[in-house]
Amino acid sequence: MKHSGAFEVVRADRAGVEVRDQMAEIFADCFSQWLTYFSKDRDVIVRAFAHMFVLDQFYVALAGDRVAAFGACTDCHSFSLQLQSAPLRRHLGWYKGSMAALILKREFQKPFVNPPAETGSVEFIGTALSFRGQGAASAVIRHMLENLPYRNYLIEEVADTNIQAIRLYEKLGFSEYKRKTLSPRQARISGINHMVSLCLKQA
């Protein structure tokens, strides 16, 4: 484990404490815009999605035995989330569980097409509500940038409305390299006009 300020950052499968449920709680809070169709009950969302984290792809910032923040970094070939139909149907019901498996797999398990060499994909950065504004997410990202073997890093498809996250990424050295315009219908439903992609190139 490595300390970063008030937090201890470690790969999630080596945390020494049970992190999966805590990560699911953070996920439910941070990514609610994707999830409320399936259930408006936060506890149901937590139970339904706790299975999906591929823990050896995630890093957590710990404050004692609490997960303050997490984030994943893959090699652009592996997936950091693996959604399974059975637990989704068990907790969300057959119809919505099946829809979650179908729709969210398409969103969350999206393969890169011809990813550049020596590049890591930074994904699913989230901070627990009680730790926001304390540098936990920054600690996770810095740990990945300083300890993983990639020369370049990508952060794909951040909502343009998530200004706080974009500012954090820019502060850490990322810069925008493309943006995707959502259709008028998607924009009306989500309140998002563009999905922004950022990159960081290290010497």
Secondary structure, 3 states (H helix, E strand, C coil): CEEECCEEEEEHHHCCCCCHHHHHHHHHHHCHHHHCCCCCCHHHHHHHHHHHECHHHEEEEEECCEEEEEEEEECCCCCCECCCHHHHHHHHCHHHHHHHHHHHHHHHCCCCCCCCCCEEEEEEEEECHHHCCCCHHHHHHHHHHHHCCCCEEEEEEEECCCHHHHHHHHHCCCEEEEEEECCHHHHHHHCCCEEEEEEEECC
